[in-house]
Amino acid sequence: MVLQADPEILRELVNRYDELQRLDASFWDCTIRPGTEGTLYTLCVLTGIRDESKALAAARSLFPAPDLPPRSPGSPSA
């Protein structure tokens, strides 16, 4: 039996991590760092992956890419 984390919980954690990364760097040590570390730790536990960056990437891979605006005609392709 393989346990899987609730995708909505993973989405909330990824969103929380992204929000913390956007906050003012002057609060990094006292406010942002503990929240970021806790969020990454929880992602590691829920994904079963010990490496934080790999756990974050694995959680992100479960969600479709955000909708991109349509390309205008003549715009270079990526």
PDB file of N, CA, C and O in Angstrom, chain B, residues numbered from 101:
ATOM      1  N   MET B 101       0.844  -1.178   0.000  1.00  0.00           N
ATOM      2  CA  MET B 101       0.000   0.000   0.000  1.00  0.00           C
ATOM      3  C   MET B 101       0.888   1.240   0.000  1.00  0.00           C
ATOM      4  O   MET B 101       1.811   1.358   0.806  1.00  0.00           O
ATOM      5  N   VAL B 102       0.600   2.147  -0.902  1.00  0.00           N
ATOM      6  CA  VAL B 102       1.357   3.395  -0.997  1.00  0.00           C
ATOM      7  C   VAL B 102       0.445   4.536  -0.556  1.00  0.00           C
ATOM      8  O   VAL B 102      -0.671   4.689  -1.053  1.00  0.00           O
ATOM      9  N   LEU B 103       0.936   5.318   0.369  1.00  0.00           N
ATOM     10  CA  LEU B 103       0.172   6.480   0.822  1.00  0.00           C
ATOM     11  C   LEU B 103       0.497   7.668  -0.058  1.00  0.00           C
ATOM     12  O   LEU B 103       1.648   7.864  -0.449  1.00  0.00           O
ATOM     13  N   GLN B 104      -0.512   8.461  -0.371  1.00  0.00           N
ATOM     14  CA  GLN B 104      -0.303   9.672  -1.156  1.00  0.00           C
ATOM     15  C   GLN B 104      -0.875  10.858  -0.407  1.00  0.00           C
ATOM     16  O   GLN B 104      -1.942  10.782   0.203  1.00  0.00           O
ATOM     17  N   ALA B 105      -0.143  11.947  -0.469  1.00  0.00           N
ATOM     18  CA  ALA B 105      -0.596  13.181   0.171  1.00  0.00           C
ATOM     19  C   ALA B 105      -1.758  13.773  -0.616  1.00  0.00           C
ATOM     20  O   ALA B 105      -1.842  13.615  -1.834  1.00  0.00           O
ATOM     21  N   ASP B 106      -2.633  14.442   0.078  1.00  0.00           N
ATOM     22  CA  ASP B 106      -3.747  15.135  -0.559  1.00  0.00           C
ATOM     23  C   ASP B 106      -3.187  16.232  -1.456  1.00  0.00           C
ATOM     24  O   ASP B 106      -2.445  17.093  -0.982  1.00  0.00           O
ATOM     25  N   PRO B 107      -3.530  16.218  -2.752  1.00  0.00           N
ATOM     26  CA  PRO B 107      -3.001  17.232  -3.669  1.00  0.00           C
ATOM     27  C   PRO B 107      -3.309  18.666  -3.234  1.00  0.00           C
ATOM     28  O   PRO B 107      -2.506  19.569  -3.467  1.00  0.00           O
ATOM     29  N   GLU B 108      -4.455  18.877  -2.610  1.00  0.00           N
ATOM     30  CA  GLU B 108      -4.786  20.235  -2.168  1.00  0.00           C
ATOM     31  C   GLU B 108      -3.867  20.705  -1.042  1.00  0.00           C
ATOM     32  O   GLU B 108      -3.521  21.884  -0.967  1.00  0.00           O
ATOM     33  N   ILE B 109      -3.476  19.782  -0.173  1.00  0.00           N
ATOM     34  CA  ILE B 109      -2.535  20.132   0.898  1.00  0.00           C
ATOM     35  C   ILE B 109      -1.185  20.488   0.281  1.00  0.00           C
ATOM     36  O   ILE B 109      -0.559  21.474   0.670  1.00  0.00           O
ATOM     37  N   LEU B 110      -0.743  19.683  -0.680  1.00  0.00           N
ATOM     38  CA  LEU B 110       0.526  19.980  -1.350  1.00  0.00           C
ATOM     39  C   LEU B 110       0.468  21.326  -2.054  1.00  0.00           C
ATOM     40  O   LEU B 110       1.424  22.098  -2.003  1.00  0.00           O
ATOM     41  N   ARG B 111      -0.651  21.609  -2.712  1.00  0.00           N
ATOM     42  CA  ARG B 111      -0.807  22.892  -3.402  1.00  0.00           C
ATOM     43  C   ARG B 111      -0.728  24.044  -2.412  1.00  0.00           C
ATOM     44  O   ARG B 111      -0.077  25.053  -2.683  1.00  0.00           O
ATOM     45  N   GLU B 112      -1.387  23.901  -1.263  1.00  0.00           N
ATOM     46  CA  GLU B 112      -1.340  24.950  -0.240  1.00  0.00           C
ATOM     47  C   GLU B 112       0.095  25.169   0.250  1.00  0.00           C
ATOM     48  O   GLU B 112       0.517  26.310   0.436  1.00  0.00           O
ATOM     49  N   LEU B 113       0.840  24.091   0.458  1.00  0.00           N
ATOM     50  CA  LEU B 113       2.217  24.216   0.921  1.00  0.00           C
ATOM     51  C   LEU B 113       3.100  24.885  -0.124  1.00  0.00           C
ATOM     52  O   LEU B 113       3.923  25.736   0.215  1.00  0.00           O
ATOM     53  N   VAL B 114       2.940  24.513  -1.378  1.00  0.00           N
ATOM     54  CA  VAL B 114       3.724  25.141  -2.447  1.00  0.00           C
ATOM     55  C   VAL B 114       3.373  26.619  -2.540  1.00  0.00           C
ATOM     56  O   VAL B 114       4.261  27.458  -2.694  1.00  0.00           O
ATOM     57  N   ASN B 115       2.087  26.947  -2.448  1.00  0.00           N
ATOM     58  CA  ASN B 115       1.673  28.358  -2.484  1.00  0.00           C
ATOM     59  C   ASN B 115       2.237  29.126  -1.300  1.00  0.00           C
ATOM     60  O   ASN B 115       2.681  30.263  -1.453  1.00  0.00           O
ATOM     61  N   ARG B 116       2.224  28.509  -0.109  1.00  0.00           N
ATOM     62  CA  ARG B 116       2.784  29.162   1.080  1.00  0.00           C
ATOM     63  C   ARG B 116       4.277  29.413   0.890  1.00  0.00           C
ATOM     64  O   ARG B 116       4.774  30.493   1.206  1.00  0.00           O
ATOM     65  N   TYR B 117       4.986  28.418   0.374  1.00  0.00           N
ATOM     66  CA  TYR B 117       6.426  28.575   0.120  1.00  0.00           C
ATOM     67  C   TYR B 117       6.665  29.731  -0.847  1.00  0.00           C
ATOM     68  O   TYR B 117       7.530  30.573  -0.603  1.00  0.00           O
ATOM     69  N   ASP B 118       5.909  29.778  -1.935  1.00  0.00           N
ATOM     70  CA  ASP B 118       6.065  30.854  -2.917  1.00  0.00           C
ATOM     71  C   ASP B 118       5.791  32.225  -2.299  1.00  0.00           C
ATOM     72  O   ASP B 118       6.497  33.193  -2.584  1.00  0.00           O
ATOM     73  N   GLU B 119       4.763  32.302  -1.451  1.00  0.00           N
ATOM     74  CA  GLU B 119       4.440  33.573  -0.790  1.00  0.00           C
ATOM     75  C   GLU B 119       5.579  34.004   0.133  1.00  0.00           C
ATOM     76  O   GLU B 119       5.951  35.177   0.157  1.00  0.00           O
ATOM     77  N   LEU B 120       6.123  33.068   0.883  1.00  0.00           N
ATOM     78  CA  LEU B 120       7.233  33.396   1.782  1.00  0.00           C
ATOM     79  C   LEU B 120       8.454  33.878   1.006  1.00  0.00           C
ATOM     80  O   LEU B 120       9.173  34.760   1.474  1.00  0.00           O
ATOM     81  N   GLN B 121       8.694  33.316  -0.165  1.00  0.00           N
ATOM     82  CA  GLN B 121       9.834  33.731  -0.980  1.00  0.00           C
ATOM     83  C   GLN B 121       9.681  35.154  -1.497  1.00  0.00           C
ATOM     84  O   GLN B 121      10.673  35.826  -1.777  1.00  0.00           O
ATOM     85  N   ARG B 122       8.441  35.612  -1.624  1.00  0.00           N
ATOM     86  CA  ARG B 122       8.193  36.971  -2.135  1.00  0.00           C
ATOM     87  C   ARG B 122       8.247  38.043  -1.048  1.00  0.00           C
ATOM     88  O   ARG B 122       8.251  39.233  -1.365  1.00  0.00           O
ATOM     89  N   LEU B 123       8.287  37.652   0.214  1.00  0.00           N
ATOM     90  CA  LEU B 123       8.281  38.630   1.297  1.00  0.00           C
ATOM     91  C   LEU B 123       9.604  39.380   1.383  1.00  0.00           C
ATOM     92  O   LEU B 123      10.622  38.946   0.844  1.00  0.00           O
ATOM     93  N   ASP B 124       9.567  40.490   2.057  1.00  0.00           N
ATOM     94  CA  ASP B 124      10.721  41.366   2.242  1.00  0.00           C
ATOM     95  C   ASP B 124      11.879  40.619   2.898  1.00  0.00           C
ATOM     96  O   ASP B 124      11.709  40.003   3.950  1.00  0.00           O
ATOM     97  N   ALA B 125      13.028  40.674   2.290  1.00  0.00           N
ATOM     98  CA  ALA B 125      14.210  39.969   2.784  1.00  0.00           C
ATOM     99  C   ALA B 125      14.671  40.466   4.151  1.00  0.00           C
ATOM    100  O   ALA B 125      15.395  39.748   4.841  1.00  0.00           O
ATOM    101  N   SER B 126      14.278  41.664   4.563  1.00  0.00           N
ATOM    102  CA  SER B 126      14.704  42.179   5.863  1.00  0.00           C
ATOM    103  C   SER B 126      14.099  41.371   7.016  1.00  0.00           C
ATOM    104  O   SER B 126      14.599  41.428   8.140  1.00  0.00           O
ATOM    105  N   PHE B 127      13.034  40.624   6.745  1.00  0.00           N
ATOM    106  CA  PHE B 127      12.403  39.798   7.774  1.00  0.00           C
ATOM    107  C   PHE B 127      12.845  38.337   7.675  1.00  0.00           C
ATOM    108  O   PHE B 127      12.289  37.474   8.355  1.00  0.00           O
ATOM    109  N   TRP B 128      13.839  38.057   6.836  1.00  0.00           N
ATOM    110  CA  TRP B 128      14.204  36.666   6.544  1.00  0.00           C
ATOM    111  C   TRP B 128      14.511  35.855   7.807  1.00  0.00           C
ATOM    112  O   TRP B 128      13.934  34.784   7.996  1.00  0.00           O
ATOM    113  N   ASP B 129      15.399  36.338   8.666  1.00  0.00           N
ATOM    114  CA  ASP B 129      15.823  35.535   9.813  1.00  0.00           C
ATOM    115  C   ASP B 129      14.726  35.307  10.839  1.00  0.00           C
ATOM    116  O   ASP B 129      14.567  34.187  11.325  1.00  0.00           O
ATOM    117  N   CYS B 130      13.983  36.315  11.174  1.00  0.00           N
ATOM    118  CA  CYS B 130      13.031  36.179  12.278  1.00  0.00           C
ATOM    119  C   CYS B 130      11.652  35.684  11.857  1.00  0.00           C
ATOM    120  O   CYS B 130      10.942  35.102  12.676  1.00  0.00           O
ATOM    121  N   THR B 131      11.257  35.894  10.627  1.00  0.00           N
ATOM    122  CA  THR B 131       9.899  35.551  10.218  1.00  0.00           C
ATOM    123  C   THR B 131       9.857  34.547   9.079  1.00  0.00           C
ATOM    124  O   THR B 131       9.172  33.529   9.175  1.00  0.00           O
ATOM    125  N   ILE B 132      10.563  34.817   8.029  1.00  0.00           N
ATOM    126  CA  ILE B 132      10.435  34.024   6.810  1.00  0.00           C
ATOM    127  C   ILE B 132      11.161  32.695   6.911  1.00  0.00           C
ATOM    128  O   ILE B 132      10.633  31.664   6.496  1.00  0.00           O
ATOM    129  N   ARG B 133      12.357  32.714   7.456  1.00  0.00           N
ATOM    130  CA  ARG B 133      13.157  31.483   7.487  1.00  0.00           C
ATOM    131  C   ARG B 133      12.457  30.332   8.208  1.00  0.00           C
ATOM    132  O   ARG B 133      12.390  29.233   7.659  1.00  0.00           O
ATOM    133  N   PRO B 134      11.932  30.544   9.423  1.00  0.00           N
ATOM    134  CA  PRO B 134      11.256  29.426  10.094  1.00  0.00           C
ATOM    135  C   PRO B 134      10.040  28.921   9.306  1.00  0.00           C
ATOM    136  O   PRO B 134       9.794  27.716   9.253  1.00  0.00           O
ATOM    137  N   GLY B 135       9.298  29.818   8.711  1.00  0.00           N
ATOM    138  CA  GLY B 135       8.135  29.401   7.923  1.00  0.00           C
ATOM    139  C   GLY B 135       8.538  28.625   6.690  1.00  0.00           C
ATOM    140  O   GLY B 135       7.902  27.632   6.335  1.00  0.00           O
ATOM    141  N   THR B 136       9.599  29.077   6.033  1.00  0.00           N
ATOM    142  CA  THR B 136      10.095  28.396   4.843  1.00  0.00           C
ATOM    143  C   THR B 136      10.625  27.010   5.211  1.00  0.00           C
ATOM    144  O   THR B 136      10.323  26.029   4.532  1.00  0.00           O
ATOM    145  N   GLU B 137      11.405  26.928   6.272  1.00  0.00           N
ATOM    146  CA  GLU B 137      11.960  25.644   6.688  1.00  0.00           C
ATOM    147  C   GLU B 137      10.858  24.660   7.075  1.00  0.00           C
ATOM    148  O   GLU B 137      10.921  23.483   6.720  1.00  0.00           O
ATOM    149  N   GLY B 138       9.858  25.139   7.798  1.00  0.00           N
ATOM    150  CA  GLY B 138       8.749  24.273   8.193  1.00  0.00           C
ATOM    151  C   GLY B 138       7.948  23.785   7.003  1.00  0.00           C
ATOM    152  O   GLY B 138       7.532  22.628   6.955  1.00  0.00           O
ATOM    153  N   THR B 139       7.735  24.671   6.045  1.00  0.00           N
ATOM    154  CA  THR B 139       6.992  24.307   4.846  1.00  0.00           C
ATOM    155  C   THR B 139       7.764  23.272   4.038  1.00  0.00           C
ATOM    156  O   THR B 139       7.184  22.287   3.581  1.00  0.00           O
ATOM    157  N   LEU B 140       9.062  23.481   3.858  1.00  0.00           N
ATOM    158  CA  LEU B 140       9.875  22.529   3.110  1.00  0.00           C
ATOM    159  C   LEU B 140       9.952  21.181   3.831  1.00  0.00           C
ATOM    160  O   LEU B 140       9.903  20.131   3.191  1.00  0.00           O
ATOM    161  N   TYR B 141      10.071  21.209   5.150  1.00  0.00           N
ATOM    162  CA  TYR B 141      10.111  19.965   5.919  1.00  0.00           C
ATOM    163  C   TYR B 141       8.813  19.183   5.717  1.00  0.00           C
ATOM    164  O   TYR B 141       8.842  17.970   5.510  1.00  0.00           O
ATOM    165  N   THR B 142       7.693  19.869   5.778  1.00  0.00           N
ATOM    166  CA  THR B 142       6.402  19.205   5.606  1.00  0.00           C
ATOM    167  C   THR B 142       6.276  18.630   4.200  1.00  0.00           C
ATOM    168  O   THR B 142       5.754  17.528   4.028  1.00  0.00           O
ATOM    169  N   LEU B 143       6.748  19.363   3.192  1.00  0.00           N
ATOM    170  CA  LEU B 143       6.735  18.833   1.827  1.00  0.00           C
ATOM    171  C   LEU B 143       7.596  17.568   1.731  1.00  0.00           C
ATOM    172  O   LEU B 143       7.218  16.614   1.052  1.00  0.00           O
ATOM    173  N   CYS B 144       8.739  17.556   2.401  1.00  0.00           N
ATOM    174  CA  CYS B 144       9.593  16.368   2.401  1.00  0.00           C
ATOM    175  C   CYS B 144       8.859  15.174   3.013  1.00  0.00           C
ATOM    176  O   CYS B 144       8.893  14.072   2.465  1.00  0.00           O
ATOM    177  N   VAL B 145       8.206  15.394   4.134  1.00  0.00           N
ATOM    178  CA  VAL B 145       7.481  14.314   4.802  1.00  0.00           C
ATOM    179  C   VAL B 145       6.354  13.802   3.913  1.00  0.00           C
ATOM    180  O   VAL B 145       6.192  12.593   3.746  1.00  0.00           O
ATOM    181  N   LEU B 146       5.579  14.713   3.346  1.00  0.00           N
ATOM    182  CA  LEU B 146       4.415  14.303   2.555  1.00  0.00           C
ATOM    183  C   LEU B 146       4.774  13.659   1.222  1.00  0.00           C
ATOM    184  O   LEU B 146       4.027  12.819   0.720  1.00  0.00           O
ATOM    185  N   THR B 147       5.912  14.043   0.643  1.00  0.00           N
ATOM    186  CA  THR B 147       6.303  13.448  -0.635  1.00  0.00           C
ATOM    187  C   THR B 147       7.207  12.230  -0.440  1.00  0.00           C
ATOM    188  O   THR B 147       7.392  11.442  -1.368  1.00  0.00           O
ATOM    189  N   GLY B 148       7.771  12.071   0.765  1.00  0.00           N
ATOM    190  CA  GLY B 148       8.686  10.959   1.014  1.00  0.00           C
ATOM    191  C   GLY B 148      10.057  11.186   0.406  1.00  0.00           C
ATOM    192  O   GLY B 148      10.809  10.236   0.188  1.00  0.00           O
ATOM    193  N   ILE B 149      10.385  12.446   0.132  1.00  0.00           N
ATOM    194  CA  ILE B 149      11.666  12.805  -0.480  1.00  0.00           C
ATOM    195  C   ILE B 149      12.445  13.646   0.524  1.00  0.00           C
ATOM    196  O   ILE B 149      11.936  14.645   1.033  1.00  0.00           O
ATOM    197  N   ARG B 150      13.672  13.242   0.805  1.00  0.00           N
ATOM    198  CA  ARG B 150      14.461  13.946   1.822  1.00  0.00           C
ATOM    199  C   ARG B 150      15.065  15.254   1.343  1.00  0.00           C
ATOM    200  O   ARG B 150      15.232  16.181   2.135  1.00  0.00           O
ATOM    201  N   ASP B 151      15.391  15.346   0.084  1.00  0.00           N
ATOM    202  CA  ASP B 151      15.999  16.563  -0.461  1.00  0.00           C
ATOM    203  C   ASP B 151      14.909  17.619  -0.663  1.00  0.00           C
ATOM    204  O   ASP B 151      13.926  17.380  -1.364  1.00  0.00           O
ATOM    205  N   GLU B 152      15.091  18.793  -0.039  1.00  0.00           N
ATOM    206  CA  GLU B 152      14.059  19.829  -0.063  1.00  0.00           C
ATOM    207  C   GLU B 152      13.723  20.309  -1.469  1.00  0.00           C
ATOM    208  O   GLU B 152      12.551  20.452  -1.815  1.00  0.00           O
ATOM    209  N   SER B 153      14.750  20.558  -2.281  1.00  0.00           N
ATOM    210  CA  SER B 153      14.481  21.065  -3.630  1.00  0.00           C
ATOM    211  C   SER B 153      13.785  20.008  -4.481  1.00  0.00           C
ATOM    212  O   SER B 153      12.941  20.341  -5.313  1.00  0.00           O
ATOM    213  N   LYS B 154      14.130  18.742  -4.280  1.00  0.00           N
ATOM    214  CA  LYS B 154      13.464  17.667  -5.026  1.00  0.00           C
ATOM    215  C   LYS B 154      12.030  17.474  -4.554  1.00  0.00           C
ATOM    216  O   LYS B 154      11.145  17.194  -5.362  1.00  0.00           O
ATOM    217  N   ALA B 155      11.795  17.621  -3.258  1.00  0.00           N
ATOM    218  CA  ALA B 155      10.431  17.502  -2.732  1.00  0.00           C
ATOM    219  C   ALA B 155       9.558  18.628  -3.269  1.00  0.00           C
ATOM    220  O   ALA B 155       8.404  18.403  -3.634  1.00  0.00           O
ATOM    221  N   LEU B 156      10.103  19.834  -3.317  1.00  0.00           N
ATOM    222  CA  LEU B 156       9.361  20.968  -3.859  1.00  0.00           C
ATOM    223  C   LEU B 156       9.060  20.748  -5.338  1.00  0.00           C
ATOM    224  O   LEU B 156       7.943  20.996  -5.792  1.00  0.00           O
ATOM    225  N   ALA B 157      10.046  20.287  -6.082  1.00  0.00           N
ATOM    226  CA  ALA B 157       9.850  20.019  -7.512  1.00  0.00           C
ATOM    227  C   ALA B 157       8.817  18.914  -7.722  1.00  0.00           C
ATOM    228  O   ALA B 157       7.988  19.005  -8.627  1.00  0.00           O
ATOM    229  N   ALA B 158       8.863  17.877  -6.895  1.00  0.00           N
ATOM    230  CA  ALA B 158       7.899  16.783  -7.020  1.00  0.00           C
ATOM    231  C   ALA B 158       6.481  17.280  -6.743  1.00  0.00           C
ATOM    232  O   ALA B 158       5.541  16.903  -7.443  1.00  0.00           O
ATOM    233  N   ALA B 159       6.326  18.127  -5.723  1.00  0.00           N
ATOM    234  CA  ALA B 159       5.003  18.668  -5.409  1.00  0.00           C
ATOM    235  C   ALA B 159       4.512  19.560  -6.550  1.00  0.00           C
ATOM    236  O   ALA B 159       3.345  19.491  -6.936  1.00  0.00           O
ATOM    237  N   ARG B 160       5.396  20.390  -7.084  1.00  0.00           N
ATOM    238  CA  ARG B 160       5.017  21.267  -8.200  1.00  0.00           C
ATOM    239  C   ARG B 160       4.611  20.455  -9.437  1.00  0.00           C
ATOM    240  O   ARG B 160       3.721  20.861 -10.184  1.00  0.00           O
ATOM    241  N   SER B 161       5.264  19.317  -9.646  1.00  0.00           N
ATOM    242  CA  SER B 161       4.986  18.519 -10.851  1.00  0.00           C
ATOM    243  C   SER B 161       3.584  17.902 -10.837  1.00  0.00           C
ATOM    244  O   SER B 161       3.091  17.446 -11.868  1.00  0.00           O
ATOM    245  N   LEU B 162       2.959  17.892  -9.684  1.00  0.00           N
ATOM    246  CA  LEU B 162       1.613  17.321  -9.593  1.00  0.00           C
ATOM    247  C   LEU B 162       0.535  18.265 -10.101  1.00  0.00           C
ATOM    248  O   LEU B 162      -0.610  17.859 -10.297  1.00  0.00           O
ATOM    249  N   PHE B 163       0.897  19.514 -10.313  1.00  0.00           N
ATOM    250  CA  PHE B 163      -0.075  20.515 -10.736  1.00  0.00           C
ATOM    251  C   PHE B 163       0.193  20.929 -12.164  1.00  0.00           C
ATOM    252  O   PHE B 163       1.348  21.012 -12.583  1.00  0.00           O
ATOM    253  N   PRO B 164      -0.866  21.192 -12.919  1.00  0.00           N
ATOM    254  CA  PRO B 164      -0.643  21.675 -14.290  1.00  0.00           C
ATOM    255  C   PRO B 164       0.031  23.039 -14.275  1.00  0.00           C
ATOM    256  O   PRO B 164      -0.114  23.811 -13.327  1.00  0.00           O
ATOM    257  N   ALA B 165       0.763  23.320 -15.335  1.00  0.00           N
ATOM    258  CA  ALA B 165       1.410  24.624 -15.459  1.00  0.00           C
ATOM    259  C   ALA B 165       0.337  25.706 -15.501  1.00  0.00           C
ATOM    260  O   ALA B 165      -0.753  25.473 -16.024  1.00  0.00           O
ATOM    261  N   PRO B 166       0.627  26.876 -14.961  1.00  0.00           N
ATOM    262  CA  PRO B 166      -0.357  27.959 -15.026  1.00  0.00           C
ATOM    263  C   PRO B 166      -0.646  28.315 -16.471  1.00  0.00           C
ATOM    264  O   PRO B 166       0.217  28.208 -17.343  1.00  0.00           O
ATOM    265  N   ASP B 167      -1.871  28.737 -16.705  1.00  0.00           N
ATOM    266  CA  ASP B 167      -2.247  29.123 -18.066  1.00  0.00           C
ATOM    267  C   ASP B 167      -1.400  30.300 -18.523  1.00  0.00           C
ATOM    268  O   ASP B 167      -1.267  31.302 -17.820  1.00  0.00           O
ATOM    269  N   LEU B 168      -0.839  30.161 -19.695  1.00  0.00           N
ATOM    270  CA  LEU B 168      -0.044  31.240 -20.272  1.00  0.00           C
ATOM    271  C   LEU B 168      -0.923  32.031 -21.234  1.00  0.00           C
ATOM    272  O   LEU B 168      -1.804  31.464 -21.880  1.00  0.00           O
ATOM    273  N   PRO B 169      -0.688  33.338 -21.332  1.00  0.00           N
ATOM    274  CA  PRO B 169      -1.479  34.123 -22.279  1.00  0.00           C
ATOM    275  C   PRO B 169      -1.193  33.638 -23.697  1.00  0.00           C
ATOM    276  O   PRO B 169      -0.078  33.207 -23.991  1.00  0.00           O
ATOM    277  N   PRO B 170      -2.194  33.707 -24.578  1.00  0.00           N
ATOM    278  CA  PRO B 170      -1.951  33.270 -25.955  1.00  0.00           C
ATOM    279  C   PRO B 170      -0.879  34.114 -26.607  1.00  0.00           C
ATOM    280  O   PRO B 170      -0.784  35.317 -26.363  1.00  0.00           O
ATOM    281  N   ARG B 171      -0.071  33.476 -27.438  1.00  0.00           N
ATOM    282  CA  ARG B 171       0.975  34.191 -28.153  1.00  0.00           C
ATOM    283  C   ARG B 171       0.358  34.987 -29.289  1.00  0.00           C
ATOM    284  O   ARG B 171      -0.573  34.540 -29.959  1.00  0.00           O
ATOM    285  N   SER B 172       0.901  36.171 -29.485  1.00  0.00           N
ATOM    286  CA  SER B 172       0.410  36.961 -30.596  1.00  0.00           C
ATOM    287  C   SER B 172       1.049  36.458 -31.886  1.00  0.00           C
ATOM    288  O   SER B 172       2.167  35.942 -31.859  1.00  0.00           O
ATOM    289  N   PRO B 173       0.360  36.601 -33.010  1.00  0.00           N
ATOM    290  CA  PRO B 173       0.937  36.135 -34.278  1.00  0.00           C
ATOM    291  C   PRO B 173       2.271  36.829 -34.542  1.00  0.00           C
ATOM    292  O   PRO B 173       2.421  38.035 -34.344  1.00  0.00           O
ATOM    293  N   GLY B 174       3.220  36.037 -34.989  1.00  0.00           N
ATOM    294  CA  GLY B 174       4.524  36.601 -35.312  1.00  0.00           C
ATOM    295  C   GLY B 174       5.483  36.632 -34.141  1.00  0.00           C
ATOM    296  O   GLY B 174       6.652  36.974 -34.321  1.00  0.00           O
ATOM    297  N   SER B 175       5.026  36.285 -32.937  1.00  0.00           N
ATOM    298  CA  SER B 175       5.943  36.302 -31.799  1.00  0.00           C
ATOM    299  C   SER B 175       6.820  35.062 -31.868  1.00  0.00           C
ATOM    300  O   SER B 175       6.358  33.996 -32.275  1.00  0.00           O
ATOM    301  N   PRO B 176       8.078  35.194 -31.474  1.00  0.00           N
ATOM    302  CA  PRO B 176       8.986  34.036 -31.551  1.00  0.00           C
ATOM    303  C   PRO B 176       8.541  32.930 -30.599  1.00  0.00           C
ATOM    304  O   PRO B 176       8.033  33.203 -29.511  1.00  0.00           O
ATOM    305  N   SER B 177       8.730  31.706 -31.008  1.00  0.00           N
ATOM    306  CA  SER B 177       8.376  30.580 -30.136  1.00  0.00           C
ATOM    307  C   SER B 177       9.503  30.351 -29.137  1.00  0.00           C
ATOM    308  O   SER B 177      10.665  30.653 -29.411  1.00  0.00           O
ATOM    309  N   ALA B 178       9.146  29.821 -27.989  1.00  0.00           N
ATOM    310  CA  ALA B 178      10.130  29.591 -26.931  1.00  0.00           C
ATOM    311  C   ALA B 178      10.907  28.333 -27.157  1.00  0.00           C
ATOM    312  O   ALA B 178      11.778  27.993 -26.356  1.00  0.00           O
TER     313      ALA B 178
END
